[in-house]
Amino acid sequence: MHLRFLIINVVGVLIPVILPCLHLGLIYRWWTSYKRKVDVELCSCTCWDTVFKGTYQETDAPGYKHLYFNVTWQSFLIWFITVVFVILLYECTRYLLVLAYDGKLCHYMTLAVIVSVYPHYYTWWSYVNAWNDDFYEQFYHQALFSFTEICSTFLILPMCNKSRPVELRRLLIVSVIALVHVMASAYDQFVKNVLWRLGDWHQFTRDVSFMATDVITLFVAIFKLRDILPNAQLSLLRTVTYDETMIVIFFILVFGFLVVFL
């Protein structure tokens, strides 16, 4: 029991630690040859307000620091979203590991959770950069995808427990979100950056990763629907009401409109 508790918590801690290391390691590998080397002796960091160092740091020319931050509302938001995302990632990892130890893990739905790590990590990184750079041109556009991705993951997580009955409407919502993401991504940047080969390498890999995530999630939801419905088409017609169908159509139209104009 103690060994199980130790393994679950250690792995839960390691995942948030390893992800940024992999991310920054890839960035370093890709971009280090294009960037100038920082001279730590000549660096002055004069744009640092040195508030959090108090009287221990001069303000005129603080010199090189590996990490520094200014005391602003943007810094608070960066800290806030980082803490929230780390806690959520830790708790999700622990939840899945407990299910795995208990033999209750649904592998289909777990795959959908695992592939969603990339868009969630991208969300965190995008907001960190937006607040850090005061660049908000794509902020609401990104928020639209981020919010629906978070909703999808929270709907999927309970279905990772195969001892719980799968709710048809949860699967339908997940399917619709994934389908809308696929269509919106194709319109947004995928066709231009990937199919037409007009994007840079980092844009190509980003858009392929987004598309792969949504396609996998969509297929996982469809396969799960086939498992729980003996006759998918007939059962769906009997289960989904006219009002729910209209809501889905309305959601698709509104989401498409926001993607185009945000």
N, C-alpha and C positions, 0 to 999 in steps of 0.2 A: 504493500500500500504506500509506504514511504517512498520507495523507488519510483513508483508510478507518478506520485505527486511531484517528485523532483524532476523527472524527465519532462513532464507536461509543462512545468513552469520554466525550466531551462530553455526548452524549444520555443515556448511563447516569448521569452525575452530575446532569444537569438534572432528570430525572424526580423523584428524591427531594427536590430543592429546590423544584420548582414545586408539587407536591401540597399540602404544608402551606400554601403561599401562597394557593392557590385555596380551600382549606378555611377558613383563618382569614379570608380576604377575604369569603367567603360568610357566615360567622358574624358578622363585623363589620357586614355589610350588613343582616342580619336582626335582630340584637339590639342594635345601638348605640343605637337610639332608646328602648329599655326600660331601659338601664343608666345609672347616674349617672356623670358625668364625674369622673375621678380628679384631685384637687388635688395636684400634685406637691410643692407647697410645704409642705402640712400633713401629708402622708403620713409615717408614722414607721417602718413595717415592723418593729415591735417583736417580732413572732413569728419573725424571722429569727435563727438562732443565730450568724451571721457567721463560722463556723469556717473556711470556705475562704478568707476574706479575711485571716485572721491578725491581726497587729498593725496592719494598714492600715485597719481599720474599728472604730469604736466600737460597743459592744453595746447601749447604753441606747436610743438613737434613731438607727438607721442611716440613716433617710431613704429617699426614693423610689429604687427601682432598677427598670430595665426587666426585668431577669431576676435572680432570686436563688434559691438552694436551700439547704435544710438538709442537713447531713451525717447521713443516716439510711439504714437498709437499704432503705427505700422509694425513696429517691433513687437508690441503686445499681441497683435493679431497673428503674426508669424509664430510666436510662442504658443498661443492658444490653439491654433489649428494643428501644430505639431504634436502637442500633448494629446489632443483629442484623437488624432489619427493613430498615434502610437498605442494608446489605450485600447481603441477599437480593434486594431490589428492583433494585439496581444490577447484580448478576450475572444476574438473569433478563432485564433489558433488554438487556444485552450479548449474551447467548445468542441472543435473538430477532433482534437486529440482524445478528449474524454469519450466521445462517441466511438472513435476507433478502438480504444481500449475495451469498451463495453460491447463491441461487436454490433453496434447500431448505425454504423456509418453507411450512408447511401453514396456509392461511388459516382453515380451520374451527377448528382447535385453538387457533390464536393468538387468535381471537375469545374463546374460553373463558378464556384466560389474562388477556386485557385486562379482561373484565368482572369477573374475580375480584379486581382491584385494590381495588375498593370494600370488599368484606367484610374483606380483609386490612388495609386502612388503618383500617377501623372497629375491628378487633381491637386494633391498636396503640393507637389513641386510647382505647378502653375500658379497657385495662389501665393506661395512663398515668393516667387519671382515677381508677380504682379505687385504685391505690397512692397517688396524690397526696391523695385525699380520705379514705383509710382506709375506703372503702365497698366491702364485699365481699358484699353481699346477692345480686347477680347474677353473681358472679365465676365460679362453677363452671358455671352455666347458659351463660354466654358461652364459657367454655373448651370446652364440648362442641361448639358450632358451629365455633369457631376451629380446633380440632384436626382435625375432619373436612374443613374447607375447605382447610387446609394439605395434608392427605393427597391431596385431589383435585387440587390444583394441581401437586404433585410428580409425580403420575401423568400429568397432561396434558402437562407441559413436554417430556418426551422425544418425545411424539407430534407436537410441532410441527415436528419434522424429518421431512419427507416422504420422505427417502431411507431411513429406517428402517421396517421392517415394524411395523404397528400390532398390538399384542397385544389380542386379543379380551377377555381377562379384565380388562385395565386399563380398557377402555371400559365394561365392565359395572359395575365398581366405581365409576367416575365417575358413571355413570347412576344407580346405586342411591343414592349420596350426594346427588346433586342432587334426586332424587325424594323422599328422606327429608327433605331441607331444605325442599322446597316444602310437604310435608304438615305438618312441624313448625312452620314459620313461619306457615302458615295457622291452625293451632290456637293458636299462641303469641300473636301480636298482629295479624297481617295482617287477619283478619276484623273484629276490633273497631275497629282504628285506621283501616283503609282502606274496607272494604265498608260498615261501619256508621257511618263518619264520626265516630267518637268520639275520635279522636286529634288532637293538635295538629299544626300544619303540619310541624314537624320530625320528628314521629313518622310522619306520613303519607309523607313523602319517603323516610325511612329504610326503612320496611317495603316500599314499592314498589320501591326500589332492590335490597333483598335478594331479593325475589321475582323481579324481572327477571333478576338474576344467575343464580339457580338454574334458572329456566325456560330461559334461553338456553343454559346449560351442558348441561342435559338434552337439548334439541333438537339441539345440536351433536353430542353423543355418539350420539344415535339416528341422525342423518344419516350419521355416520361408520360406524356399524354397517351401515347399508344399503349403503354403498360397498364394504365388505370382505366382505359375506356375500351370495352370489347369491340365496339363499332364507333370509331372516333367521330366520323361525320354525323351519324345519326344521334349519338349521345350529346354532342355539342349543340346540335339544333334543339334538343329537348332541354338542355341545361341553361344555356345562355339566353337571357330574355332580350326582347326588342330594345328596351331601354339601355341595357348594358352594351348591346351592339352599337347603338347610337353614341354612347359615351366613348367607346373605343374609336369610332370614326372621328368624333369631335377631337379627341386627344391627338390622333395622328395629324389632323388638319392644323390644329393649334401649334403642335410641336414643329411641323414643317414650316409654318409661317414664321415662328420665332427663329428658327435656324437661318432662314433667308434674311430676315431683317434685323436681327440682333448683331 
